């Protein structure tokens, strides 16, 4: 039970980490587009 909860928490952390990375990349792209146009 405890191991399962820890495993799900680590998966959730990975999902949050990757979503933050994607949002940062999208934000940088949007700022570049706004800057160059």
PEBEL-V533107 format. One record per run of one state. SS is the DSSP state (H for helix, E for strand, L for the rest). FROM is the first residue (numbers start at 1). TO is the last residue. If there is no record, write none. Layout:
{{SS | FROM | TO} {SS | FROM | TO}}
This chain:
{{L | 1 | 1} {H | 2 | 36} {L | 37 | 37}}
